[in-house]
Amino acid sequence: MLFFLLSVSVFSQETKNNEKAQKEQKKEKPAKKDPEEAEELHDVSVKGKSKKQKVETSGFAVAIIETKEASLRNLTTNELLDRSVGVRVRQNGGIGSNVEYNLNGMSGSTVGIFLDGIEVSTFGQSFNLNNIPPSMIERIEVYKGVLPSHLTGDYVGGAINVVLKKDVSQNNATAAVSYGSFNTFQSDLSVMLREKKSGLSFRGSGAYIYTDNSYETWGHSSTYVNEFQQIIRNYKVKRFNNTYKNIAGRFEVGFTDTKWADQFFIGYNGSSNYTEIPHGITMSVPYVGRFNETEAHAFILNYNKKNFLTKDLTLSVIAARSERSTYLQDTVGWAYNWNGKIREAIVNEEIVQLRTKDGGQQGKKVISNIDRKVINARTNLGYMITDGHRASLNHKIEGTSRIEEDLLTPGASDLATESDIYKNIISMNYEAETFNRKLKTNILGKYTINRTNDLRKRIITTDGVNSIAEEINSTTDSNFGYGGTISYNVISDVFLIGSTENSYIMPDEIQLFGDPSRNILPNLQLKGERYINYNLGFRWNPSNFGKHKISLYANAFWRNGYDKITIQTVADADIKDESGADIQVSRYVNLQRTQARGFEAEIIYIYNNRLNTSFNISKFNNLDKSEFDEKGRPNRYYNHQVINEPFFTMNMNMQYTFKNLFQKKSTLSTYYNAGYVGEYFTVRGQPQFSITPTQFSHDLGLSYRFPAQKLVASIDVKNILNAEVYDNFQIQKPGRGIYFKLNYTFSKFL
């Protein structure tokens, strides 16, 4: 209700004081300097904090990823994230495969993935960080632990907030096209227009992706089953049934810098996917003919106004309403090998082709459809009480209604499974800057109400008469969470930062109700998670030493989890041989108690604004602290590392820029990246066969900006040494790939 009342009041209420304040601001504007920019005039410099520095020294454990350079190269948004400190992108294969994000051991429902402050899941599986090109992105904010008021939600592990480009001060358009290994084609286009007199503005962007994902695999998970039903591992083949196609568009129209709104936009976000599913949770059994098609249509409202109704009151409203559908088909009844041929067996001294047990690749034949209706709205009121002291009130509502139909069953609509999940979150923040603005503190509290419903139907026969039986599961609960952050400017550019949080997280829709397209089964008995987290570190902002510039960051964390939600994995006591770990489906389950302690650090060195290098490291121990198992027996895995989770990662990035090398006013940039992931296990009990080996990959690239500054050509060679790289459950990721890209900017039109 608060959301609707405040949204309507934007159009119906204005005061004379507001108009007077606007006039005064306009009069003062020409003489005002932008405090976020550093301006150099001959030998005199005016130094100020950039947006990146302001956020990173606010007390939150946060890193800002800037995308200006990356948008010119053949890099996906997920690749950028995977190279940043403390972030591990868990991707089940190549472009378009399922993704989960791990922030120093926190993942799943504990981590929020946002697009301009709204959960990206609102826009559907076909519009996510897999396929949003960096050229559409202004910056990426990665928070670990406590979240700021504009991202407050049902999260405690942190969040990734992708901030799209919004500056419409100049009419411009950019276009890019790339082609590379595995028949991968990508293109994107963005346009920004503004009519200066009225403030009428338009932002539009679109992207298209196609790839065969036909890369070679040869690691431990790549198998071949011979006619004697013996499993041969490390079998070298090309992946098949792995095509991915995506098309997406986002269009917004509205006004900027008017009397009644700093920004007001309404928009539409549409996308569709075609994804072939090559295997299940592990690579053990290849699939042929199993695929899904997704479609999403979302409508967006975005409103911001400083000095709303009265001076120093700020209103921000962002809301989205979407309809999403997921169609899944699996009707091929032959069993296949990873060489793409039907499996064979010797039966009665004859070789016969094998059929699957239940008529489908994963199990029973499936033709299903899941329709979702999603609402997600956030309203934030912030008031500057006095200089350096600000309070904010945030209200968030999010809900998903889901109908799942088995289209192979007669009368599918009568037997459809209906589920919904709703969350209402009210939070308050108090921010203060004291001791001559050296000390910054932020205290938050939030109250969450959660409601879930699940209605499942089945046919029963009594005395020869069929009828429909209904099974209803409903839950309602609430909880209170709190936390705080602190930042102290010790000397010059050195800041001590710390944060703590005690909060609950409820299971999300997929964790509760499952997702057949991701091979996830439902688990209606899941309990909510609770975490008590602590972060303490420091940041040394870039400091100049002549031509040298250096910055340092380090953070230690301690996380105590209760009923942690994690993907169910195999225990070594449950398997008779190695093939028992080759599972096709799984579900989310609770771990009674976990504890993670570790650190992350990053150093950045810049020389003469030509050489830019960075190195980061993240290491932690995320241990199972459950003393007893679910049956009350002593837990044999007590103090074991939580499995299927990388806990030691390092990244090194280098860039060197040459000016006027081939042509005057041209720029040639060269890039090198190295990524390291330490070994980890995928089976509880840590048997040797379940080791995911140490991974060390290298990437090279270069880009050339032509003198007119409009055209940029680039080439990237990823995994140049063709190393074995893995992720969830030893799923092998692409080897060496070469990609070419052209970017062009249209800056003078209309």
SVG drawing of the C-alpha trace seen along z (x, -y; Angstrom):
<svg xmlns="http://www.w3.org/2000/svg" viewBox="-17 -32 74 98">
<polyline fill="none" stroke="black" stroke-width="0.4" points="0.0,0.0 2.8,-2.4 4.3,-1.8 1.0,-2.8 0.3,-5.8 3.8,-7.2 3.8,-6.5 0.5,-8.4 1.5,-11.3 4.4,-12.0 2.0,-13.2 -0.5,-15.0 1.6,-16.9 4.0,-19.7 4.7,-22.6 5.9,-26.2 8.9,-25.4 9.9,-22.7 9.7,-25.1 11.6,-27.7 14.3,-25.2 14.5,-24.1 15.0,-27.7 17.7,-28.3 19.5,-25.1 19.4,-26.2 20.9,-29.5 23.6,-27.9 24.3,-25.2 26.7,-27.0 29.0,-27.9 29.0,-24.4 31.8,-22.0 31.2,-18.2 32.7,-16.8 33.0,-13.3 35.4,-14.4 39.1,-15.3 39.9,-18.2 43.5,-19.1 44.4,-22.6 48.1,-22.9 50.0,-22.2 46.9,-22.8 44.7,-19.8 41.4,-19.6 41.1,-16.1 37.8,-14.5 36.3,-11.0 34.9,-9.1 31.6,-7.2 33.7,-4.0 35.8,-5.3 32.7,-6.7 31.0,-3.3 34.1,-1.3 34.8,-3.4 31.3,-3.5 31.8,-0.7 30.4,2.1 32.5,5.0 32.1,4.0 34.0,4.0 33.1,2.0 33.8,3.5 34.0,0.9 33.1,2.1 34.3,-0.6 37.3,1.3 35.7,4.7 32.8,3.7 35.1,3.4 36.3,7.0 34.9,10.5 34.1,10.8 30.8,11.7 29.5,10.2 30.0,13.5 33.7,13.6 34.2,10.1 32.6,11.2 34.7,14.4 37.9,12.4 37.0,10.1 38.0,10.7 36.0,13.2 33.6,14.1 33.3,17.5 30.8,17.9 29.6,21.5 28.6,22.2 27.6,25.7 29.4,25.5 29.6,22.9 27.5,19.8 23.9,20.1 24.3,22.9 22.9,22.7 24.8,20.3 25.1,19.9 27.2,17.2 29.4,17.9 30.7,15.0 33.3,16.4 31.3,19.5 27.8,17.9 25.6,18.8 22.0,19.6 19.2,17.7 21.7,15.9 23.0,13.9 20.9,11.3 21.5,10.8 20.1,7.4 19.6,5.4 19.3,1.7 18.0,2.8 15.4,5.4 16.1,9.1 17.3,10.2 15.2,13.3 12.1,11.0 13.1,10.7 13.3,14.5 16.0,17.1 16.4,15.5 17.6,12.1 20.3,12.6 24.0,12.1 24.7,14.8 23.6,12.7 23.6,9.0 26.5,7.6 29.0,5.4 28.4,2.5 24.9,2.1 26.4,1.8 27.8,-1.2 29.3,0.7 28.8,3.8 28.6,3.5 29.6,6.7 28.6,6.6 29.7,9.3 27.6,9.4 25.5,6.3 23.6,4.6 22.8,0.9 19.2,-0.3 18.5,-0.4 19.3,3.3 17.7,4.5 16.0,7.8 15.9,11.4 19.7,11.8 22.6,12.1 25.5,13.4 25.8,10.3 24.6,9.2 25.7,8.4 24.0,5.3 24.4,4.6 23.8,0.9 22.8,0.2 23.9,-2.9 21.5,-5.8 23.3,-8.9 21.2,-10.5 23.0,-13.9 24.2,-13.2 22.5,-11.5 24.6,-8.4 24.4,-4.9 26.8,-2.0 26.8,1.3 29.0,4.4 29.4,7.7 31.6,10.7 32.3,14.2 34.5,16.9 35.2,20.5 32.4,23.1 30.4,21.1 29.7,18.4 28.0,15.2 27.1,12.2 25.8,8.8 24.3,5.9 23.0,2.4 22.2,-0.5 20.7,-3.9 20.2,-6.9 18.3,-10.0 17.1,-13.2 15.2,-16.2 16.8,-19.0 13.9,-21.4 11.3,-19.0 13.7,-16.4 11.9,-13.6 14.4,-10.7 14.7,-7.3 17.0,-4.4 17.0,-1.3 19.2,1.8 19.1,5.2 21.3,8.3 21.5,11.6 23.6,14.6 24.0,17.9 26.5,20.7 26.9,24.4 28.9,24.8 30.7,27.7 33.9,27.6 36.0,30.7 36.0,32.5 38.6,35.0 38.6,34.8 37.6,37.3 33.8,36.7 34.0,37.3 33.0,41.0 32.3,43.7 30.3,46.9 31.3,49.9 29.2,52.9 30.3,54.7 28.8,51.8 32.3,50.7 32.8,47.0 35.9,45.6 36.9,42.2 38.9,39.3 37.3,40.0 38.0,37.2 34.9,36.0 33.0,32.8 29.9,31.8 26.7,32.0 23.0,31.2 24.4,28.0 23.1,25.2 22.1,21.9 20.1,19.0 19.0,15.8 17.4,12.6 16.6,9.8 15.5,6.1 15.0,3.4 13.3,0.1 12.6,-2.8 11.0,-6.2 10.6,-9.0 11.9,-12.3 15.1,-13.4 15.9,-16.6 12.4,-18.0 10.7,-19.9 8.7,-16.8 11.3,-14.1 15.0,-13.7 14.3,-10.6 11.0,-9.0 11.0,-6.0 8.5,-3.4 9.9,-0.5 9.6,3.0 12.0,5.8 11.5,8.8 13.6,11.9 13.5,15.5 15.8,18.5 16.3,21.8 18.6,24.0 19.6,27.6 20.3,29.6 23.4,31.8 23.4,33.7 22.1,33.7 23.7,32.6 26.9,34.4 28.2,35.2 27.7,38.9 24.8,39.4 24.7,37.4 21.2,36.3 19.9,36.0 16.7,34.1 16.2,32.6 15.7,28.8 13.8,25.9 12.4,22.7 11.8,19.7 10.1,16.4 9.7,13.4 7.8,10.1 8.4,7.5 7.1,3.9 9.2,1.5 8.6,-1.7 11.6,-3.8 11.1,-7.1 13.6,-9.2 13.2,-12.6 15.4,-14.6 13.6,-17.2 10.3,-15.3 7.5,-17.3 9.9,-18.9 13.6,-19.8 16.1,-16.9 13.5,-14.2 14.3,-11.7 11.9,-9.2 13.0,-6.3 10.5,-3.8 11.4,-0.9 9.0,1.8 8.5,4.6 5.7,6.9 6.6,9.9 5.1,13.0 7.5,15.8 7.1,19.2 9.4,22.3 8.6,25.1 10.6,28.4 10.7,31.4 12.4,34.7 10.9,37.5 13.8,39.3 14.0,42.9 17.4,44.0 20.5,44.1 23.5,42.3 27.2,42.2 29.4,39.1 30.5,39.9 27.0,39.0 26.0,42.6 23.4,44.8 24.8,47.0 25.2,50.7 25.3,53.9 25.9,57.6 22.7,59.5 22.5,63.2 25.8,62.9 24.3,60.2 25.0,56.5 21.8,54.5 21.1,50.8 19.9,49.7 16.8,47.7 16.3,45.6 14.5,47.1 11.5,44.8 11.3,43.4 13.1,40.0 16.7,39.0 16.6,38.1 13.7,40.4 10.1,40.4 9.1,38.7 8.4,35.1 6.6,32.3 5.8,29.7 5.2,26.0 5.7,23.7 4.1,20.2 5.2,17.7 3.8,14.3 6.2,12.1 5.8,8.8 8.7,7.0 8.5,3.5 10.8,1.4 10.0,-2.0 12.7,-3.9 12.2,-7.2 15.4,-8.9 15.6,-12.0 18.6,-14.1 17.9,-14.9 20.9,-17.3 24.3,-17.5 25.9,-14.1 22.9,-12.3 20.4,-10.4 17.5,-8.0 15.7,-5.9 12.6,-3.7 12.4,-0.9 9.5,1.3 9.8,4.3 7.3,6.7 8.1,9.6 6.0,12.5 5.9,15.4 2.8,17.3 3.6,20.5 1.5,23.0 3.2,26.2 1.5,28.4 2.4,31.9 1.3,31.6 1.6,35.4 -1.2,36.0 -4.8,35.7 -6.6,32.8 -3.2,31.2 -4.8,28.0 -7.0,29.7 -4.0,31.5 -1.6,28.5 0.5,27.8 0.0,24.3 2.6,22.7 3.3,19.3 5.7,17.5 5.4,14.0 7.7,11.8 7.1,8.4 10.1,6.7 10.2,3.4 13.6,2.1 15.1,-1.1 18.6,-2.5 20.3,-5.3 23.5,-6.6 25.9,-9.1 29.1,-10.9 30.9,-12.2 34.4,-13.3 34.8,-15.6 33.3,-13.0 36.1,-10.5 33.7,-8.1 30.8,-6.7 28.3,-4.3 25.2,-2.6 22.7,-0.8 19.9,1.3 17.0,3.4 14.5,5.3 11.3,7.2 10.3,10.0 7.0,11.8 7.1,14.9 4.2,16.9 4.3,20.0 1.5,22.2 1.8,25.4 -1.2,27.2 -0.6,30.6 -3.3,32.7 -3.4,36.3 -6.0,38.8 -7.3,41.5 -9.6,44.3 -12.2,45.5 -14.6,48.3 -13.7,47.7 -14.5,44.0 -11.7,41.5 -11.5,38.3 -8.9,35.6 -7.2,35.4 -5.6,32.3 -2.6,31.9 -2.0,28.4 1.1,27.3 1.1,23.7 3.5,21.9 3.6,18.4 6.4,17.0 8.2,13.9 11.6,12.9 13.7,9.9 17.2,9.1 19.7,6.4 23.2,5.3 25.6,2.4 28.7,1.1 31.5,-1.2 34.2,-3.0 37.0,-5.1 39.4,-7.3 42.5,-6.6 45.0,-8.6 44.9,-10.2 43.5,-7.5 43.5,-4.6 40.1,-3.4 39.2,-0.7 35.9,1.0 33.8,3.4 30.3,4.9 28.1,7.4 24.7,8.9 22.3,11.3 19.5,12.3 17.3,15.0 16.8,16.0 13.9,18.0 14.1,20.6 13.4,19.2 10.9,20.6 13.3,23.0 14.8,24.3 11.3,25.1 9.3,26.1 12.2,27.4 12.9,26.7 12.8,29.5 14.8,27.5 17.7,27.4 17.3,31.0 16.3,29.7 13.6,31.7 11.2,30.0 11.8,30.1 8.8,28.6 10.4,29.4 13.2,26.9 13.8,24.6 15.0,21.0 18.7,20.2 20.1,18.0 23.5,16.4 25.6,14.4 28.3,12.7 31.3,10.5 33.6,8.6 36.7,6.6 39.3,5.1 40.9,2.0 41.2,0.2 44.0,-2.1 42.6,-4.1 44.8,-4.9 47.7,-7.0 50.1,-8.7 53.8,-8.4 54.9,-10.3 54.1,-8.0 53.2,-5.2 49.7,-4.6 48.8,-1.9 45.8,-0.7 45.3,2.1 42.3,3.9 42.0,6.7 39.1,8.2 38.7,11.0 35.3,12.7 33.7,15.1 30.3,16.6 28.2,18.8 25.3,20.6 22.3,22.5 20.3,24.7 22.4,23.7 20.6,24.4 22.8,26.3 22.5,28.6 22.3,32.2 25.4,34.2 26.4,37.8 28.1,39.2 30.9,41.7 29.0,44.1 26.1,44.2 28.1,45.3 29.5,48.7 31.7,47.5 32.7,44.4 29.7,44.5 27.4,43.9 28.6,40.3 27.3,39.7 23.9,38.3 21.5,36.7 19.1,34.9 19.3,33.4 17.5,31.2 18.3,28.5 18.7,29.6 19.6,28.1 22.9,28.5 22.4,28.1 25.4,25.9 28.3,24.5 31.1,22.1 33.3,20.2 36.4,18.2 38.7,16.7 40.1,13.6 40.3,11.9 42.8,9.3 43.6,7.3 46.4,5.1 46.2,2.7 49.3,1.0 49.2,-1.5 52.3,-3.0 52.1,-6.2 48.5,-5.5 49.8,-2.9 50.4,0.3 47.5,1.4 47.9,4.6 45.9,6.3 46.1,9.4 43.5,10.8 43.2,13.8 40.4,15.4 40.7,18.3 38.4,19.7 37.4,22.8 33.7,23.5 33.2,26.4 30.3,28.7 29.8,28.0 26.8,30.4 27.8,32.7 24.9,35.1 23.2,36.2 19.5,36.1 19.0,39.4 20.7,38.3 23.9,40.2 27.4,38.7 28.1,36.9 31.1,38.6 31.6,35.5 32.0,33.1 34.7,30.4 34.9,31.5 35.0,28.8 31.6,28.2 32.0,30.1 31.4,29.0 32.6,25.5 35.9,23.9 37.5,22.3 40.9,21.0 41.0,18.8 43.4,16.2 43.3,13.9 45.9,11.7 45.1,9.1 47.5,7.0 46.8,4.3 49.3,2.2 48.3,-0.7 50.3,-2.0 49.5,-5.5 50.0,-6.5 51.7,-3.2 50.6,-2.7 48.5,-5.9 48.3,-9.3 45.5,-9.4 45.2,-5.6 45.3,-3.4 46.5,0.2 45.7,2.1 47.0,5.5 45.6,7.8 46.6,10.8 44.6,12.7 45.5,15.7 43.0,17.5 43.7,20.2 41.3,22.4 42.5,24.8 41.4,28.5 38.2,29.4 35.9,32.4 32.4,33.2 31.5,36.2 31.1,36.1 33.9,38.0 36.4,36.7 37.2,39.9 40.1,39.4 38.1,40.0 35.9,37.0 38.7,34.4 38.2,31.5 41.8,30.9 43.7,27.6 42.9,25.3 45.2,22.7 44.1,20.9 45.5,18.0 43.8,15.5 45.3,13.0 43.7,10.2 44.3,6.9 42.1,4.1 42.8,1.3 41.0,-2.0 41.2,-3.8 42.1,-7.6 38.5,-8.8 37.8,-7.2 34.6,-5.5 35.7,-2.1 37.4,0.5 38.6,3.9 39.6,6.6 40.7,10.2 40.7,12.5 42.2,15.9 40.7,17.6 42.3,20.5 45.2,20.2 47.0,23.3 43.8,25.4 43.8,26.3 41.2,28.5 38.8,26.2 35.8,27.4 32.9,26.3 29.9,27.8 30.2,31.6 33.3,31.8 31.5,30.4 34.2,29.5 34.1,25.9 35.4,24.7 39.0,25.1 40.9,22.8 38.7,20.3 39.5,17.4 37.0,14.5 36.9,11.4 34.9,8.3 34.1,4.9 32.6,1.9 31.3,-1.3 30.0,-4.4 27.6,-6.8 27.9,-10.1 26.6,-12.9 23.0,-12.5 19.6,-14.2"/>
</svg>
